[in-house]
Each structure stands twice: as C-alpha cells, then as structure tokens.
Amino acid sequence: MTARDGKGTPAVSATALDELDIASSLPVGVTPVGLTPETGSPVRALEQACLTAVRRAPCAVSFSGGRDSSLVLATAVRVARREGLPDPVPVTLVVPEAPASAEAEWQELVVRSLRLTEWVRLVLPIEELELLGPRGTRVLLDAGLLYPPNAYLHEPIAEAVPGGSLLTGMDGDGLMDGFRRATAPRRAILAVTPKAVVRHRARRLARPTAWLEPTARERWVAGAAAADSVRPRRWDRWLGWYAGQRYLPLAISALDAVGRMHGAVVRHPLLDRPLLAALAAAGRRRGLGGRRDLLALLADGDLPPALLARKSKAQFDEVIWGPATRAWVAQDAEWSVPMVDAERLREEWRRDVPDARSCLPLQAAWLSSRLSTASRANDTPTAPRVAPTT
C-alpha cells in the first residue's frame, strides 16, 4: 500500500534516483495504486487540496501563465476568499533575454480576471537561472541531484515566501493529456491480445536516449515497455496507474528539497489523491473529455475561455542552456557518469538545442568533475551525491 501524507498528496517513496535514472533522465516504472472512491465534486476536492497551503501565509503560487498554474492560482484564490484569508500571491520568473519563455499576455489576462492586486515578477538574467548558473549549482550542492533537473527554477520562487507555502501546477500535462481512450473495437481487440504481444509493441514504441550504453538502453526500454503494457484503457483505472508512476514521488521529493532551502512547504494540488479519486468516480470508464474539458470543469468558471482553449506553451531552452553551461561543456572537463557513452553525450550537449533529457546527466557530470578535482586535492570520494528521499 502506498503511503500518503495528511494532505492527500502521495508521500515520497523509498525509491531514490539510480544510475539508470540519471543516465536516461527519465525514470520509468509504475506500481498502480487503488484509489478510494470519492463521489464528491472534483472541484471541491481540488479546493481542499489547496486549503492547507492557503492557510500557511505567505502563500505563493508558481505562476507561469500556463493553463495548469492558472488553474491552481484560480482555485487557491477562490478558497482564500471563501475562508476570509489573504489572497495567494502569484510569483513569476521573468527572463527578458529569453523571449520564448515570455507569457506576459496570458499572465496579465489571468491576473486581471481574478482581480488580483499583488503579483510578484522576479526579473532575472539568464546567467542566474541557467542549468549551471548560480541558482542551479547552489541547489546541486545543497540538495544533490534532483529529478526533474529543472527543479532548481523554483528556488527563487521559494525564496520569495520564506517560511510560507508554495503551490505548483506540477504534471498537469501528465494528468490531463496522458489518458488514451480506446474505441470499443480496440478495447475488444486488446481484451484478447496476449500480454506478450502488448509488451512487444510497447518495446517498439519506447524511445531511449541516444547516449545510453547498450545494456542500459535495453534495461530502460524493458522498463518503459513493462509500464506501458499495463496501461489501463478505462479512465478510472488509468488514474490509479498514473498515480503509481515512479517519477512522481521523485519530483515531489525534489520540490520539497528546494522548498526546504527557504523553509517553504511545497504542495502540488493536481497530484492530490482525493482529487484523482473524485475524477475517477466522475469519469468512470470513458473519462471527462480532453484537457480543455477537464480545465473547464475544475476551473468552475474562474478562468477566461481564451486560456482554456490555449494550446501553446512557454519554452525555457534559452534559459537552461546559458553561457556558463555552454562554456563548461566546451571545456571537456574530466567527469564520470555511469551507463552513458561519453562522446555521444558530449555531442548532444553541443547541439544548438540539446535534448532536454541530457540535463540530468550534465548535472551529474558537473558534480563528478567538481568532486574529482576535490578528491585529487583531498583524497575524497568522487561519486556524485544523489538527493536523499524523505
């Protein structure tokens, strides 16, 4: 049975990042969970998921202007006003040199719609937020390797609410875009298809990174295929499968570690188990529609229709691959990361737009290089430190 904390969010499991997770930058594996039926409204469940954080002032919402963070902000504001509490404050990272990350038009639309009078915009240069910039390396040295590797981008946001609470819209994409509804004929075919055939097809569809060594590639493909081959085709069971994804507790642990750097408690309402259970009960076999339908349901009329229909997303590649990160890659420093083909990985880092999955092995390489230099001076161990789970 999977443990839960008192707020319904999945408690961090004993699973930690292993060498394959770091090399692939995409942890695979699933242990489906049974969701206790919740026949109440999904809207009320989402509100309840926000309530504890809203009560812990100051309360901030990591707000990009995207659909998921806007949904969490709107819900938290509704709860705060109903309870007579201060409005939660949206906190936004602004990087003027990275136009692809800008979403000012959408952000302003949401803030106006919610009639918010306070909005913190942290204007920071690329050099401060890039992967191996001062924020990124500070989190690496303080917390160790984390998944996802861009978890450090929440550090300045947590810094804005020391001792308070921080709400995120983490993995809204996974929740709202991950369900594959099968047609009735396809369900009938799948029902009689041998499991070995299903798993073989899943292996063919798995897409490992190019820099994995052959043995590591085989292990990753096998893990990804095993998880995908047991993916349910009905909504309520799929939600239990989704909740059991191995990457979720790793990501929750990462944001917890970042929040602790400033005494902030981090919560992710879209991952709250009672919310998932309420969605399962409401959608049963066929689900509740696509992302737009789910957003409209959960927003309960508090978000502009234009935002609900939006399909674009901000991109942070320009931010992550800044000058200091590029310069370190160009150095060809001495480093060691298990399970990777070093030359292929270096080639990926040198691309104009590297694969995002190369970020975690890059951080591991940087830590390895730093520790290797220290060991030559002090005779200390050289293994990169992985963040402990809690």
LINNORLIN-V122240 format. One record per residue. N is the residue number from 1. OMEGA is omega in whole degrees, -180 to 180 (none if undefined). Layout:
<<N;OMEGA> <N;OMEGA>>
//
This chain:
<<1;-180> <2;-179> <3;175> <4;172> <5;-174> <6;-177> <7;177> <8;178> <9;179> <10;177> <11;-178> <12;-179> <13;178> <14;-179> <15;176> <16;175> <17;175> <18;-175> <19;180> <20;176> <21;-176> <22;-178> <23;-177> <24;-175> <25;178> <26;-180> <27;179> <28;-180> <29;-180> <30;170> <31;-176> <32;-179> <33;175> <34;180> <35;177> <36;-177> <37;177> <38;-175> <39;179> <40;-178> <41;173> <42;178> <43;179> <44;179> <45;178> <46;177> <47;180> <48;179> <49;-180> <50;-167> <51;-177> <52;179> <53;-180> <54;-180> <55;-179> <56;-177> <57;-7> <58;179> <59;178> <60;173> <61;175> <62;-165> <63;178> <64;-172> <65;175> <66;-174> <67;-176> <68;179> <69;177> <70;177> <71;180> <72;179> <73;-179> <74;180> <75;-180> <76;178> <77;179> <78;-180> <79;-178> <80;-178> <81;177> <82;-177> <83;-178> <84;-179> <85;177> <86;176> <87;170> <88;-175> <89;174> <90;178> <91;-172> <92;172> <93;179> <94;-180> <95;-174> <96;-178> <97;-178> <98;-175> <99;-179> <100;179> <101;-174> <102;177> <103;-173> <104;-178> <105;180> <106;179> <107;-179> <108;178> <109;-178> <110;-179> <111;178> <112;-178> <113;-179> <114;178> <115;179> <116;-180> <117;179> <118;-179> <119;-178> <120;176> <121;-178> <122;-179> <123;-174> <124;178> <125;177> <126;-176> <127;-179> <128;-173> <129;-178> <130;-171> <131;179> <132;174> <133;-176> <134;179> <135;-178> <136;-178> <137;176> <138;179> <139;178> <140;-177> <141;-178> <142;-171> <143;-177> <144;180> <145;-179> <146;170> <147;3> <148;-175> <149;177> <150;179> <151;-178> <152;180> <153;177> <154;-178> <155;177> <156;178> <157;176> <158;179> <159;-179> <160;180> <161;-178> <162;179> <163;-178> <164;-179> <165;-178> <166;177> <167;177> <168;174> <169;-173> <170;174> <171;171> <172;178> <173;-179> <174;-178> <175;-170> <176;-179> <177;-171> <178;-174> <179;177> <180;-178> <181;-179> <182;174> <183;-179> <184;178> <185;-179> <186;178> <187;180> <188;179> <189;-179> <190;-177> <191;-178> <192;180> <193;178> <194;-179> <195;180> <196;179> <197;179> <198;-179> <199;178> <200;178> <201;180> <202;178> <203;-179> <204;-178> <205;-179> <206;-177> <207;179> <208;177> <209;-173> <210;-173> <211;178> <212;172> <213;-175> <214;-179> <215;178> <216;178> <217;180> <218;179> <219;-178> <220;180> <221;179> <222;179> <223;179> <224;-180> <225;180> <226;180> <227;-177> <228;-176> <229;178> <230;179> <231;-179> <232;180> <233;176> <234;-169> <235;-174> <236;178> <237;178> <238;180> <239;175> <240;176> <241;179> <242;-178> <243;-179> <244;179> <245;-175> <246;-177> <247;-176> <248;178> <249;176> <250;179> <251;177> <252;179> <253;-180> <254;-180> <255;173> <256;-179> <257;179> <258;179> <259;-179> <260;179> <261;-180> <262;178> <263;-179> <264;176> <265;-176> <266;179> <267;-176> <268;-172> <269;-178> <270;177> <271;-176> <272;-176> <273;177> <274;175> <275;180> <276;179> <277;179> <278;177> <279;179> <280;-179> <281;-178> <282;-175> <283;-180> <284;-173> <285;-167> <286;179> <287;-173> <288;-179> <289;-180> <290;-178> <291;-178> <292;179> <293;180> <294;179> <295;180> <296;179> <297;-174> <298;-180> <299;175> <300;176> <301;-174> <302;179> <303;-180> <304;179> <305;-180> <306;179> <307;-180> <308;-178> <309;-175> <310;178> <311;-178> <312;178> <313;175> <314;179> <315;-177> <316;179> <317;180> <318;-178> <319;-174> <320;-176> <321;-179> <322;-173> <323;-179> <324;179> <325;178> <326;-179> <327;180> <328;178> <329;-177> <330;-178> <331;-173> <332;-179> <333;177> <334;179> <335;180> <336;175> <337;-178> <338;171> <339;179> <340;168> <341;-171> <342;-177> <343;177> <344;179> <345;177> <346;178> <347;180> <348;-180> <349;-176> <350;178> <351;177> <352;176> <353;-178> <354;173> <355;-179> <356;-180> <357;177> <358;-178> <359;-177> <360;175> <361;175> <362;178> <363;178> <364;179> <365;179> <366;178> <367;179> <368;179> <369;-179> <370;-179> <371;178> <372;178> <373;-180> <374;-177> <375;179> <376;180> <377;-172> <378;-179> <379;180> <380;180> <381;-176> <382;-178> <383;177> <384;-179> <385;177> <386;-179> <387;176> <388;173> <389;-179> <390;none>>
//
